[in-house]
Amino acid sequence: MNKPIETANAPKPIGPYSQAIAFGNLVWVSGCIALDAHSGAMVDENLTAETHQVLKNLKAIVEASGSSMSKIVKTTIYLTDMGSFTAVNEIYGQYFKNPYPARETVEVAALPKGARVEISCVASL
């Protein structure tokens, strides 16, 4: 049975989807952008701040599911500019320890709300 995960510590979905869905011993976290959980406004003063907010949102949802960042097994990073890869990668590395999750990073034409980075994940419970 699908169990929706919801936390006030991360932004509410901006469409018809759940922050995350737990099923069995896994949780699938929807793509997170740099929305502030309380104001709903984009944190977009620079790529560094935006990336930190994305990862804070992801962490809040993962923890609300009963999992943790160390139990993330797979991430997907979406960037609007692959030239941001190195900067995002440096920040991403501050949130994960070895063994790192499997992942891919892809460049996309655009993201919701003008975001420059979006990250989704799968974690074990």
C-alpha positions in Angstrom: 0.0 0.0 0.0 1.3 3.5 -0.9 1.8 5.7 2.1 2.1 9.4 1.3 4.8 11.3 3.2 4.1 14.9 4.2 6.0 17.4 6.3 5.6 21.1 7.1 9.4 21.3 7.1 9.5 21.1 3.3 7.5 23.1 0.8 4.0 21.9 -0.1 3.7 20.3 -3.6 3.0 22.9 -6.4 0.9 20.3 -8.3 -1.0 17.1 -8.0 1.7 15.0 -6.4 3.0 14.0 -3.0 6.2 15.1 -1.3 7.1 11.4 -1.2 5.5 8.0 -1.3 6.6 5.1 0.9 6.0 1.6 -0.4 7.5 -1.5 1.2 11.0 -0.7 2.5 11.6 2.2 0.1 10.5 5.9 -0.2 10.4 7.8 -3.4 10.9 11.6 -2.9 9.6 13.9 -5.6 11.9 16.4 -7.1 12.8 19.3 -4.7 13.5 22.8 -5.8 14.6 25.7 -3.7 11.3 26.8 -2.3 11.3 28.0 1.3 9.1 25.7 3.4 7.4 28.5 5.3 7.0 31.3 2.8 6.7 29.2 -0.4 9.1 31.7 -2.1 12.1 30.6 -4.2 15.5 30.9 -2.5 17.3 32.0 -5.6 19.8 34.7 -4.7 22.6 32.5 -6.1 23.2 28.9 -7.1 24.9 28.0 -3.8 21.9 29.1 -1.7 19.5 27.5 -4.1 21.4 24.1 -4.0 21.6 24.2 -0.2 17.8 24.8 0.0 17.1 22.0 -2.4 19.1 19.6 -0.3 17.5 20.9 3.0 14.1 20.2 1.5 15.1 16.8 0.4 16.5 16.0 3.8 13.3 17.2 5.6 11.2 14.9 3.5 13.5 11.9 3.8 13.6 12.3 7.6 9.8 12.7 7.7 9.5 9.3 6.1 11.6 7.7 8.9 14.7 7.4 6.8 17.9 9.5 6.6 20.3 11.0 4.2 22.6 8.0 4.8 19.9 5.7 3.5 19.4 7.4 0.2 20.3 4.9 -2.5 19.7 6.9 -5.7 19.4 10.5 -6.6 18.7 12.4 -9.9 19.9 15.9 -10.3 18.3 18.1 -12.9 20.3 21.3 -14.0 19.3 24.0 -16.4 23.0 24.6 -17.1 25.5 21.7 -17.1 28.1 24.5 -16.4 26.7 24.4 -12.8 27.8 20.8 -12.4 31.0 21.4 -10.4 29.4 24.0 -8.0 26.4 21.8 -7.4 28.5 18.7 -7.0 30.6 20.4 -4.3 27.5 21.3 -2.3 26.0 17.9 -2.8 29.1 16.3 -1.4 28.5 18.1 1.9 25.2 16.2 2.4 26.4 12.7 1.7 29.1 10.4 2.9 30.8 7.3 1.3 29.2 5.1 0.1 27.5 7.7 -2.0 24.1 7.1 -3.6 23.9 6.1 -7.2 23.0 9.0 -9.3 22.7 10.7 -12.7 22.8 14.4 -13.5 21.0 15.7 -16.6 20.6 19.1 -18.2 17.0 20.2 -18.9 15.6 23.2 -20.7 13.7 24.6 -17.7 12.5 23.7 -14.2 9.4 24.9 -12.3 9.5 28.4 -10.8 12.7 29.3 -12.7 14.7 26.9 -10.5 18.3 26.1 -11.7 18.5 22.8 -9.8 16.1 20.1 -8.8 16.9 16.8 -7.0 14.8 13.7 -6.4 15.7 10.5 -4.6 14.9 7.0 -3.5 15.8 6.0 0.0 15.5 2.8 2.1 13.4 2.8 5.2 
